[in-house]
């Protein structure tokens, strides 16, 4: 649902109050002159609500010609005030609607709607350097895979919206957020947060939604890897361990070259 800012709410309330004041004033003023409440009411409905009742305005115009110049001037003033008031009110409402749309951040809903329609896609939970490298690698593949990201960092959400990468804002430990990212229809889900407890909960919740989904997860501690596999992880990686192996292999080659 679209949220409304406090300023937009105040504008709409103010426009409503102004509308009521002008309508009541016009109705009473015209009633004092014409003594015809039905004609006055029809005129108000025609002026403010755009109802097809131009006959009432025409009848009022004809009737006003029978009044002395002073009353004619009052009627003309009321007509001018009413139309200016209507213009002002419409402007207020348009401004409020624009503000509501801006405040709602439609990109958020468009992105979430895109994610909700995905099938056999890859979900990346958490966004950091590792997630960025993973997305870059996936984009180099000949067979393109749809990717959705789950993250609750506001700056990340804005950046991924700008890059047209579908993102669901929220915590991946929340089954409702996983559902919004279509985890129940995804092929692979990757947990890259530097928080083993959150990644562990994410695996459990994702497997509840989709037993067939492949869960890949990073771990920050070697002793936690067993726990990850126990709750359903299909692959668990300790980046520091892999980095250590890579550096070690490079050192061995370098040492052998300089023997």
C-alpha positions, 0 to 999 in steps of 0.5 A: 500500500502507498504510504502518506507523509504527514505533510500530504495528510495536512494538505488534504485536510486543509483542502477539505476544510477550505472546500467545506467553508467555500461551499457552505458560504456560497450556499448560505449567501446564494440562499439569502439572495435567491431563496431557492435552496434547490437551485443553489444546491444544484449550482454548488454540485455543478461548480465543485463536483463537475456534475452535468448540471449546467442548467442550474448555472444557466437558471441562476444566471438568468435569475441574477439579471432580475436582481438589483446591481448590488445583488448581481455583484454579490452573485458574480463575486460568489461565482468567481470565488467558487471557481478560484476556490475549486482551482485552488483545491484541485491544485492542493489535491494534485500536489498532495497526490504527487507528494504521496507518489514520491513518498511511496517510492514506486521503484520499491513496489515495481522491484518487489513485483518483478521479484514476485513473478520470478521462477527458477531464479537465484536469490542473493541474501545480503549485499556486500563485496562478495555479493557484488562479485557474484552478480558480476560473475553471473552476468558474464555467463552466456546463459543469463540467470535472473537474480533477486537480492534481499537486503534492508540497507536503504543505500543498497536498495536505492543503488540496486534500484538505479541499476535495475537489479530486483531487490526486496527490502527487508530481512531474509530471516523473515519468511514473508520477505523470502516469499516476496522474493519468490523463494518458493519458486527459486532454484538457488539461494545464496547467503553472503552475510557476515553473520552466521546466525542470520545465515543459519536462520535464512537457510532454515526458513528458505528450506521450509518454503522450498525443499528443492532449493539449493542453499549456498552459504558463507560462514565466518567460522569453521566450527559453524560450517557443520551447523550450516550443513545440518540445517540444509545447506548444500554448500558452505564456504569459508572465504578466509579459508579459500583465500588462504589456500589461494595465497599459499598456492601463489607463494609455493609457485613463487618460491619454486620459481626462485629456487 
